[in-house]
Amino acid sequence: MSQALAEAPVDDPSLKPLAQKYAQAEAALKAHPNDPNAKKAYVNAAYNYAHTIEYVSDKLEPVIKYRAALLLYRRALAVDPTNAPSEREKDQIEAIYRTMPGGIPQE
C-alpha cells in the first residue's frame, strides 16, 4: 500500500499539494509526538489527502486509489482512533475488498 501512496501524486499531479501538506504534518508529528495540535493537523492532513484520492482524483487506477486511501485512513486512525470520518471511509473500503479475491490488503 505504501507503493500506491507513493504513486498517487505521480499519476495525478494535482495531488502534490496534499501530499506535501501530509508530509509536513507527518514530520511535525514525528518531531512532537505528544503535541495535540500536531496530532490534529496530521489526522486532518491524512484524511483530506485520502478523501481527495478516493473521491476527487479521476486519474488514478482503482488499485492505486483505494490502497492509498486505505493506508492514509489507517494512519489517521493510528493517531486518533476516534476519528469517525476516517473510520467510516476505512470500513467502506475494507467492505469492498472483502468481496474481492485476496481480501483486505494488509500493511
Buried (B, 14 or more C-beta within 10 A) or exposed (E): BEEBBEBBBEBBEEBEEBBEBBEEBBEBBEEEEEEEEBBBBBBBBBBBBBBBBBEEBEEBEEEBBBBBBBBBBBBBBEBBEEBEBBBEBBEBBBEEBEEEEEEEBEE
